[in-house]
Amino acid sequence: MMTDLTKMTVAAARDALRAGEVTSAELTEACLTAIDAADALGAFVHKTPEIARERAAAADARLKAGDAPDLCGIPMGIKDLFCTRGVPSQAASRILEGFRPEYESTVSQQLQDAGAVMLGKLNMDEFAMGSSNETSVYGNAVNPWRRGNDDAALTPGGSSGGSASAVAADLCLAATGTDTGGSIRQPAAFTGITGIKPTYGRCSRWGIVAFASSLDQAGPMTKDVRDAAIVLRAMCGHDPKDSTSADLAVPDFEAALTGDIKGKTIGIPREYRMDGMPAEIEKLWSDGADMLRDAGAKIVDISLPHTKYALPAYYVIAPAEASSNLARYDGVRYGRRAKLSQGDGITEMYEKTRAEGFGPEVQRRVMVGTYVLSAGFYDAYYNRARKVRTLIKRDFEQAFDQGVDAILTPATPSAAFPLGMEMDDPVQMYLNDVFTVTVNLAGLPGISVPAGTDKDGLPLGLQLIGRPWEEGDLLNTAYALERAAGFVAKPGKWW
C-alpha cells in the first residue's frame, strides 16, 4: 500500500489505478480523512462522503472491466459555483441557502461521466466576487502556506480560494475553478499550484451560477501542468445548452506536452511593467523569460497599449453583467426569503431579501453595475468600456498576427497577503487582478504556473497567455516553463 495517497498527481493516480496498485476507494478514503482533519483551512464547505464512496465503488468496477477514461476513480473537489444535483450549491451566498438543484452543471456532469469522484463543494468568494476568499457566507478559506515562522493566516486568493487551498494542501487530487477576471490564475499563484482558464466558449457555462456571462469560464486547478491538461480535456466540449459554447473538437491536450518549444516566439508586454512592482516579481518575470529562451524560444518585446484601461473597463463591464444576472435572486422561486412584517408588499420582500441575502461586496458591485447601465450613464460608462474591451482584444490580435505564440507576464502583483489586510479598501483589492483581467476581456486562454518563491518562502506564479483555442500549445509552453523552474515546494503542515 502506497503512503501519502493524497499527494499523488492525477497522472500518477491514473496509472496506479489502471495497474491495480491502488483502488479508487482507497484514494477516496485517504482524501476524506485529510478533509476531515483540515477544517482549519475552510476549504470544503459541503462534504459529500456518501456520494464520494458510491462513485469510487462505481469507478473501481469500471477500472476492473477495463473501460476507464483518464479521470476514472480520481477524487476531486467542486467549486460551490457549480450546480450539483441534490447537493447544496450556494455560490457562497446566504441568498441561496437551502438551494439543492435538481440538475447537474455540464462541466461537473462531464467529470462524473469520466469517472471522477466528487468529494464535496469548495469555498469561494460570494458569487465569485473577490480576490481573497473573504466575502464567503461560510467564512474565509485559508492558504496552507505560511510566511517563514509567522503564523498569520494568509489568503489563498479568490474567488476560487477553497479550490486552491484544497489542491495545495493535498485534500483532493484536483479541483474545478471558475475565472471571470483571474479567479483561477490568481489563487493558483498564491498557493503554488497550476490553474488554467481556457478560451471563452471552450467549457460550457450551463449550470454554473453566473457572475459576468461574457467573461466567466470554468477551468481546472491542479498540482502540475500535465494534470491540468488531463482534467481540462474532460471539462471541455460543445454544449447545445450554452449558446456561447464553441462547437469545436477537443484535442488531447496531454498529447501536446512534448516540452519542445524550439522556434516558438514569446512576447513580453512592456505595459505590464507596473510602477512599484516588487523586485521579486520583476526578477521572477525576467528569470522566466530566460528559462523559455534557454528552452529554445525566441523572446521579443511587445506592446499591448490599452493595458492601462483594462481594470477600469473590467470593473464597469463585470458589475454591469452581474447586476443583470443577480436580478433573478428575489426570494420568490428558490433560495432564502427574508421574514416579512405585517403590511409588507412585494417591494419590501425584494428589498429585505436582498439586503439580508447579499454580502457587502456583492451589493457594491450590483450598485455599480446598475449605475453604469442606468439611462444617463450608459454611454459614458458601459458603452465606452465595451469599446475599450474591443481595443484590448485588438492589441492581443496584433501581437499574435506578428507571430507571437504566447505572452509571458507575472500572475499576481505580490505573494499571498494576510487575511483581513485589504478588505476595507475595495480598489486596493481590485488591483490584484491587474495582470489577469485582460485575458478575460479578450476571451483568451491563460495559465498560471508556480515558478519560484519570495523571501518569506511563499510561492509566486508566472502567467502565460495563449492564442484563442490553442490550449494544447499553451499547456506545452507552460510544461517547458514548469520543467525549467523546477518548483517542488510544498506548504509545511500546520492545520
C-alpha positions in Angstrom: 0.0 0.0 0.0 1.4 3.4 -1.0 1.8 6.0 1.6 0.6 9.6 1.2 -2.0 8.7 -1.4 -3.4 12.2 -1.4 -0.1 13.7 -2.5 -0.3 11.9 -5.9 -0.8 13.7 -9.1 -3.8 12.9 -11.3 -1.4 11.3 -13.8 0.3 9.1 -11.2 -3.0 8.1 -9.7 -4.5 7.2 -13.1 -1.6 4.9 -13.8 -1.6 3.3 -10.3 -5.4 2.8 -10.6 -5.1 1.1 -14.0 -2.2 -1.0 -12.8 -4.3 -2.2 -9.9 -1.7 -0.8 -7.4 -4.4 1.2 -5.6 -8.2 1.4 -5.7 -10.4 4.5 -6.1 -12.0 3.5 -2.7 -8.6 3.7 -1.0 -7.7 7.0 -2.7 -11.1 8.4 -1.8 -10.9 7.4 1.9 -7.4 8.9 2.1 -8.8 12.2 0.8 -11.9 12.1 3.0 -9.7 11.6 6.1 -7.4 14.5 5.0 -10.5 16.7 4.5 -11.9 15.9 8.0 -8.6 16.9 9.5 -8.3 20.2 7.6 -11.3 22.2 8.8 -8.9 25.0 9.8 -8.4 25.7 6.1 -12.1 26.3 5.5 -11.7 24.8 2.0 -14.5 22.2 1.9 -17.9 23.7 2.8 -20.3 20.9 1.9 -18.7 17.5 2.4 -20.3 14.6 0.3 -18.6 11.4 1.6 -21.6 9.2 0.7 -21.6 10.4 -2.9 -17.8 10.0 -2.9 -17.8 6.4 -1.7 -20.6 5.4 -4.1 -18.7 7.0 -7.1 -15.4 5.4 -6.0 -17.0 2.0 -5.9 -18.5 2.5 -9.4 -15.1 3.7 -10.7 -13.4 0.6 -9.3 -15.9 -1.6 -11.1 -15.2 0.3 -14.4 -11.5 0.0 -13.9 -11.9 -3.7 -13.4 -13.9 -4.0 -16.5 -11.1 -2.2 -18.4 -13.3 0.6 -19.6 -11.8 3.6 -17.8 -11.2 7.1 -19.1 -8.3 9.2 -17.7 -10.2 10.6 -14.7 -11.9 7.3 -13.7 -11.6 7.0 -9.9 -9.8 10.3 -9.4 -11.1 12.2 -6.2 -11.9 15.9 -6.9 -13.4 18.9 -5.3 -16.1 21.1 -7.0 -16.3 24.8 -6.5 -19.6 25.9 -4.9 -20.5 27.8 -8.0 -21.2 24.6 -9.9 -24.7 23.3 -9.5 -24.6 19.7 -8.3 -27.7 17.6 -8.2 -29.1 17.2 -4.7 -26.1 18.8 -3.1 -26.1 22.4 -1.7 -25.0 24.8 -4.4 -24.9 28.2 -2.8 -22.2 30.2 -4.6 -21.1 31.0 -1.0 -24.1 33.3 -0.6 -26.7 33.5 2.1 -29.4 34.2 -0.5 -29.0 30.6 -1.9 -29.2 29.0 1.5 -31.2 25.7 1.2 -30.9 25.5 -2.6 -30.3 22.0 -3.8 -30.5 21.9 -7.6 -32.4 19.2 -9.4 -29.8 19.2 -12.1 -26.0 18.9 -12.6 -23.9 21.5 -14.3 -22.5 20.4 -17.7 -18.9 20.5 -16.5 -19.5 18.5 -13.3 -21.6 16.1 -15.3 -18.8 15.5 -17.8 -16.3 14.9 -14.9 -18.8 12.5 -13.3 -19.2 10.7 -16.7 -15.4 10.4 -16.9 -15.5 8.6 -13.6 -14.2 11.4 -11.3 -15.2 11.1 -7.7 -16.8 14.2 -6.1 -15.5 14.7 -2.5 -17.6 17.8 -1.8 -18.1 21.5 -2.6 -15.4 24.1 -2.2 -15.3 27.6 -0.6 -15.2 30.7 -2.7 -15.9 34.4 -2.7 -19.7 35.1 -2.7 -21.0 34.9 -6.3 -17.2 34.7 -7.3 -16.8 38.3 -6.4 -13.5 38.8 -4.7 -9.7 38.2 -4.8 -9.1 36.8 -1.3 -12.0 34.4 -0.4 -13.1 36.8 2.4 -16.6 37.5 1.1 -18.0 34.0 1.6 -21.0 33.2 3.8 -19.0 30.2 5.1 -16.1 32.4 6.4 -12.6 32.7 5.0 -10.8 30.0 3.1 -7.2 29.9 4.4 -3.9 29.4 2.5 -2.0 26.3 3.6 1.2 28.3 3.1 2.7 30.5 5.9 5.4 33.1 5.9 8.5 31.6 7.4 7.8 31.1 11.1 5.0 33.7 11.2 1.6 32.0 11.8 -0.5 34.9 10.4 -3.3 33.4 8.3 -2.8 34.2 4.6 -5.4 34.5 1.8 -5.4 31.6 -0.7 -6.6 34.2 -3.3 -10.1 34.4 -4.8 -12.6 33.7 -5.9 -11.6 30.0 -6.2 -9.8 30.1 -2.9 -11.2 26.9 -1.5 -10.2 25.1 -4.7 -6.7 26.4 -4.5 -6.3 25.7 -0.8 -7.6 22.1 -1.1 -5.3 21.2 -4.0 -2.2 22.8 -2.4 -2.9 21.0 0.9 -3.4 17.7 -0.8 -7.1 17.3 0.3 -8.1 16.3 -3.3 -6.1 15.5 -6.4 -7.6 18.3 -8.5 -10.5 20.8 -8.3 -12.7 22.9 -10.5 -12.5 26.7 -10.5 -14.0 29.5 -12.5 -12.3 32.6 -13.7 -14.0 35.9 -14.6 -11.1 38.2 -14.0 -8.4 36.0 -12.6 -10.2 33.7 -10.2 -8.4 30.5 -11.2 -5.0 32.0 -12.0 -4.5 34.3 -9.0 -5.3 31.7 -6.3 -3.2 29.2 -8.2 -0.3 31.6 -8.0 -0.9 32.3 -4.3 -0.9 28.6 -3.4 1.9 27.2 -5.6 -0.3 25.2 -7.9 -1.3 25.3 -11.6 -4.5 26.8 -12.9 -5.7 27.3 -16.5 -8.6 29.4 -17.8 -9.4 28.1 -21.2 -10.6 30.2 -24.2 -14.0 31.7 -23.7 -16.5 29.2 -25.0 -14.3 26.1 -24.5 -16.1 25.0 -21.4 -19.9 25.1 -21.0 -21.2 27.6 -18.6 -24.5 25.8 -18.2 -25.4 25.1 -14.6 -22.6 27.4 -13.3 -24.0 30.3 -11.3 -23.4 33.3 -13.5 -21.4 36.4 -12.4 -20.5 38.1 -15.7 -21.6 36.0 -18.6 -19.3 37.4 -21.3 -16.2 36.8 -19.0 -16.9 33.7 -16.9 -15.1 30.4 -17.8 -14.5 27.2 -15.9 -11.1 25.5 -15.7 -9.1 23.0 -13.6 -6.8 23.7 -10.6 -4.2 21.0 -10.3 -0.8 20.1 -8.9 1.0 20.4 -12.2 0.7 21.1 -15.9 0.2 17.5 -17.0 -2.8 17.2 -14.6 -4.2 20.5 -15.9 -4.1 19.0 -19.5 -5.8 15.8 -18.3 -8.6 17.5 -16.3 -9.2 20.3 -18.9 -9.9 17.8 -21.6 -12.7 16.2 -19.6 -14.2 19.6 -18.7 -14.3 20.9 -22.3 -16.6 20.3 -25.2 -19.6 21.7 -27.1 -22.8 22.1 -25.2 -26.1 22.9 -27.0 -27.5 24.2 -23.7 -24.9 27.1 -23.7 -25.2 29.4 -26.6 -21.7 30.7 -26.1 -20.2 27.2 -26.1 -17.9 26.6 -29.1 -18.7 23.7 -31.5 -15.0 22.6 -31.8 -13.4 19.3 -31.3 -11.4 19.0 -28.1 -7.9 17.9 -28.7 -5.9 15.5 -26.5 -4.1 18.3 -24.5 -1.9 15.8 -22.7 -0.5 14.6 -26.1 0.7 18.1 -26.8 3.1 18.0 -23.8 6.4 17.4 -25.6 8.3 20.1 -23.7 9.7 21.2 -27.1 9.3 24.9 -27.7 12.2 25.5 -30.1 11.3 28.1 -32.6 8.3 29.5 -30.6 8.1 33.2 -30.1 7.2 34.5 -26.6 6.1 38.1 -26.2 7.0 40.2 -23.1 4.5 43.1 -22.9 6.2 46.4 -21.8 2.9 47.8 -20.4 2.9 45.1 -17.7 6.0 46.7 -16.0 4.0 48.4 -13.3 5.2 51.2 -11.1 6.0 49.9 -7.6 6.2 46.2 -8.8 8.0 44.3 -6.1 11.6 43.5 -7.2 10.9 39.8 -6.5 8.1 39.7 -9.1 10.3 41.7 -11.6 13.1 39.1 -11.1 10.8 36.1 -11.4 9.5 37.5 -14.7 12.9 38.0 -16.2 14.1 34.6 -14.9 11.0 33.1 -16.6 11.9 34.7 -19.9 15.5 33.4 -19.5 14.1 29.8 -18.9 12.0 29.9 -22.0 14.9 31.3 -24.0 17.2 28.5 -22.7 14.5 26.0 -23.8 14.8 27.4 -27.4 12.1 30.0 -27.6 12.7 33.5 -29.1 11.8 36.3 -26.6 10.5 39.5 -28.1 9.3 42.8 -26.5 5.7 43.6 -27.5 3.3 46.4 -26.8 -0.3 46.0 -25.6 -1.0 49.7 -25.4 -4.5 49.6 -23.9 -3.5 47.6 -20.9 -3.8 50.5 -18.6 -7.6 50.8 -19.3 -8.2 47.1 -18.6 -9.0 47.3 -14.9 -11.4 50.2 -15.2 -13.1 48.6 -18.2 -13.4 45.3 -16.3 -14.9 47.0 -13.2 -17.6 48.5 -15.4 -18.4 45.5 -17.6 -18.3 42.8 -14.9 -20.6 44.6 -12.4 -23.0 45.6 -15.2 -23.4 42.0 -16.2 -23.6 40.9 -12.5 -26.4 43.4 -11.7 -28.4 41.9 -14.6 -27.6 38.3 -13.7 -28.3 38.7 -10.0 -31.7 40.3 -10.5 -33.2 36.8 -10.5 -32.4 36.3 -6.8 -35.6 37.8 -5.4 -36.7 35.4 -2.7 -39.6 34.1 -4.8 -38.6 30.9 -6.7 -35.7 29.4 -4.7 -33.2 30.3 -2.0 -33.8 32.2 1.1 -36.6 34.7 1.7 -36.5 37.4 4.4 -39.1 37.3 7.2 -41.7 39.9 6.4 -43.7 42.2 8.7 -47.4 42.9 8.6 -48.3 45.0 5.7 -45.1 44.4 3.7 -45.7 44.1 -0.1 -43.6 42.7 -2.9 -41.2 45.6 -2.9 -40.4 45.2 0.8 -39.9 41.5 0.2 -37.4 42.1 -2.5 -35.6 44.8 -0.5 -35.3 42.8 2.7 -34.4 39.5 1.0 -31.6 41.1 -1.0 -30.3 43.2 1.9 -30.1 40.1 4.1 -29.1 37.7 1.3 -26.2 39.6 -0.4 -23.0 40.4 1.3 -21.4 43.9 1.1 -19.1 43.2 -1.9 -21.9 41.7 -4.0 -24.1 44.7 -3.0 -21.4 47.1 -4.0 -20.9 45.5 -7.4 -24.7 45.3 -8.1 -25.0 49.0 -7.3 -22.0 49.9 -9.5 -23.4 47.8 -12.3 -26.9 49.2 -12.0 -25.5 52.7 -12.0 -23.4 52.2 -15.2 -26.3 50.7 -17.0 -28.8 53.5 -16.0 -30.2 55.9 -18.6 -27.9 58.9 -18.1 -24.7 56.9 -17.7 -25.0 54.0 -20.2 -22.9 55.7 -22.9 -20.5 57.4 -20.6 -19.5 54.1 -18.8 -20.8 50.9 -20.2 -20.5 51.6 -23.9 -17.1 53.2 -23.5 -15.9 50.2 -21.5 -17.2 47.9 -24.3 -15.2 49.9 -26.9 -12.1 49.7 -24.7 -12.6 45.9 -24.5 -12.5 45.7 -28.3 -9.3 47.7 -28.3 -7.7 45.4 -25.7 -8.7 42.4 -27.8 -7.2 44.0 -30.9 -3.9 44.6 -29.0 -3.6 40.8 -28.5 -4.7 40.0 -32.1 -2.0 42.3 -33.4 0.7 40.6 -31.3 -0.4 37.2 -32.4 -0.5 38.4 -36.1 3.1 39.4 -35.7 4.0 35.8 -35.0 3.9 35.7 -31.2 2.9 32.3 -29.9 2.4 33.1 -26.2 2.8 36.0 -23.9 4.6 35.9 -20.5 3.6 38.1 -17.6 3.5 37.9 -13.8 0.4 36.2 -12.5 -0.1 38.5 -9.5 1.4 41.8 -8.3 2.5 40.1 -5.0 2.6 36.9 -3.0 -0.3 35.9 -0.8 -1.2 38.7 1.7 -2.7 38.3 5.2 -6.4 37.8 5.5 -8.1 41.0 6.6 -5.4 43.2 5.1 -7.1 44.8 2.1 -10.8 44.2 2.9 -11.6 47.8 3.8 -10.3 49.3 0.5 -12.1 47.7 -2.5 -9.8 49.4 -5.0 -6.7 48.0 -3.3 -8.3 44.6 -3.6 -9.2 45.1 -7.3 -5.5 45.8 -8.1 -4.8 42.1 -7.5 -6.4 41.4 -10.9 -4.1 43.8 -12.9 -2.3 41.1 -14.8 -5.3 38.7 -15.3 -8.4 40.7 -16.3 -7.0 41.5 -19.8 -7.2 37.8 -20.7 -10.9 37.6 -19.8 -11.7 40.8 -21.6 -10.1 39.3 -24.8 -11.5 35.8 -24.3 -8.0 34.2 -24.4 -6.6 31.1 -22.7 -4.3 31.9 -19.7 -2.4 29.7 -17.3 -0.6 30.3 -14.0 2.4 28.2 -13.3 4.3 28.2 -9.9 7.8 29.4 -10.8 9.6 30.5 -7.6 9.2 31.7 -4.0 9.6 35.1 -2.4 11.9 36.0 0.5 9.4 34.5 3.0 9.2 31.2 1.2 5.8 32.0 -0.3 5.0 30.7 -3.9 5.0 33.1 -6.8 3.4 32.3 -10.2 4.0 33.3 -13.8 1.2 33.7 -16.3 1.3 32.5 -19.9 -1.4 33.8 -22.3 -2.1 31.9 -25.5 -3.8 32.2 -28.8 -7.5 31.5 -28.9 -8.4 27.8 -29.0 -4.7 26.8 -28.7 -4.7 25.5 -25.2 -2.6 22.5 -26.2 0.2 24.8 -27.4 -0.2 27.0 -24.3 0.0 24.0 -22.0 3.1 22.8 -23.8 4.8 26.1 -23.3 3.7 26.0 -19.6 5.1 22.5 -19.4 8.5 23.7 -20.6 8.4 26.6 -18.1 7.4 24.2 -15.3 10.3 21.8 -16.1 12.8 24.7 -16.2 11.5 26.3 -13.0 11.6 23.0 -11.1 9.2 24.3 -8.4 8.6 21.4 -6.0 8.0 23.3 -2.7 5.0 22.3 -0.5 3.5 24.1 2.4 4.6 22.9 5.9 1.6 21.2 7.6 0.2 23.3 10.5 -3.5 22.5 10.2 
